[in-house]
Amino acid sequence: MKRTITAVMVGAIVLACSGPARTGTVAPTQCEQLATMRLENTTIAAAERVTRGTIRPPGAPDSLTNLPPFCRVTGEIRPTADSRIAFEVWMPLDNWNGKFAAVGNGGWAGNVSFPALAEELRRGYATVSTNTGHPAEPGLDMAKFAFGHPERLADFGWRAVHEMTVKGKAITQAFYGRPARYAYFIGCSTGGKQGLTAAQRFPADFDGIVATAPANNWARLMAGTFAVTRATAVDSAGRLSQPVRRILHEAALRACDASDGVTDSLITNPARCTFDPATAQCPAGAESSGTCLTVAQVRTARAIYDGVRDPAGQKVWPGLPPGSEPFWGALANPANPFPIPISYYRWVVFGDPSWDWKAFDLANPNDYARHLDGERKHAPVLSAVDPNLRAFRARGGKLIQTHGWNDQLISAQNSIDYYESVLAFEGGGRDRAAALRSVQGFHRLFMAPGMLHCGGGPGPNTFDAQGALEAWVERGIAPDSIIATHRTNGIVDRARPLCPYPKVAKYKGSGDVNRAESFTCGEP
């Protein structure tokens, strides 16, 4: 599956021999000369110096500010006749840190991740991003690019990030005259899946990977998010408005908030929370009081907590955990149905623009069988669930996986399930403790209480996983905890250590509950 880069032309060879030192200033022509560089299956459209600190590239949602001067290279990679993989490489003109960072995408991609490129550039990295091979489509047509184009689906599923990485490294080496000392991948959601894909399929691409809230079990994630979206659209009696979700949330906190030794409106370990939404159900005759849930609403809540099961009752996709209730509106909003899974079924599984998503019920055995046919066909292309990371580890690779417990789009339990699969593979079902020691030598999972999808939320949700990864890869300092903070109006008002799974943060019994040093990492 890997492709090698052909020899560069004479102009690029000159660049490789005379490129600037790491902290030197790049001559104006050296950037523009990259436009003549030849790479396999690749066309470089432009190479230009950008010296203004604020830009808004075409397709960027907002202007990007506080940018150091950089060389911007744009191009397209065509590993197959049907591939159109757009990419951009941004390289600091001054004070390059000697390292390379690829950044991931979100959802069905379709755009270069400009904000992530800007962040890595500010950190001193040469950095690369791709649209994964297609322009973004709106709404329920997000996955239309894949209809009749299996190679473009493969580009999105696994190929584009590898291709952009190989080309991005070559361009970086030509520009600076030497290869990057370290290569990293940073991504969340689809980007988290892309990071795990790299570790599983292309273990030589990166020295370190941050995979946050990975959408790695893609086909089953589509089933899980679709089930919530459809159920709340067709079952009007069971719909959960924001006030109803707040009632449910307060009941969940009463049941589980204090389990970590402190009452702070956070459930530190929802996996250990035993909560029945029926405790918030209205007594007979009080359904309209506005202070409790109806029978139908309790039914919906239980389904969201439970997730999706197959006709035999086996879990297909985990539900959303207790504590996340205020944020369920992202999936459970009939006025604005969540488009990512609907688009998956419409364009990838069924290939039918007239497909009626409200009539498709995964609880129906026939409909579930149609889902399963799609999973069997497309999971090998779209999912990244292989627990065998031994080749990545053998190269010295390090992987930090993170997930917010209040994630409203991808169940946090999915990250635990994948990590547990790696442990089971490593231990062969024999010695979990030994497997945990072995896996934590290169792969650590950090769960963030109260954090939403890719950040935000009521819990400490700002932390530097990339900095922790750099220390691990470059200095051998494994992260025994990562300090996360929460800000209100820009001021830090809560800090907490994130602990490597299965450990959790526990209150020491004294000290300010909003300070990280008042907690220690311990067994759940």
Protein Blocks (a to p, Z undefined) as FASTA:
>chain_A
ZZcdddddfklmmmmmmcccfklccdfklmmmmmmpccehiacfbdcddfbfbdcdehia
bdcehiacdddddddddfbfkbccdddddddfbhpehiacddddehjehiacfklmmmmm
mnopacdddehhpacdehjllmmmmgoplklmmmmmmmmmmmmmmmmmmmmmmmnopacf
bdcdddehjlmmmmmmmmmmmmmlpmbdcdehiakllmlmmmmmmmmmmmmmmmmmlpcc
fklmmmmmmmmmmmmmmmnopaehiafblmlpccdfklmpccehilmnopaccfklmmmm
mmmmnopadfkopafbdcddehilmmmmmmmcfklccfklmmmmmmmmnopakbcfklpc
fklmklmmmmmmmmmmmmmmmpccbfblklmmmnopacdddddfklckbcfklmmmmmmm
mmmmmnnomammlmmmmmmmmpccdddehiaehiacjbdfbdcfklmmmmmmmnopacfb
dcddddeehiafbdcdddddfbdcddehiajfkbfklpccddZZ
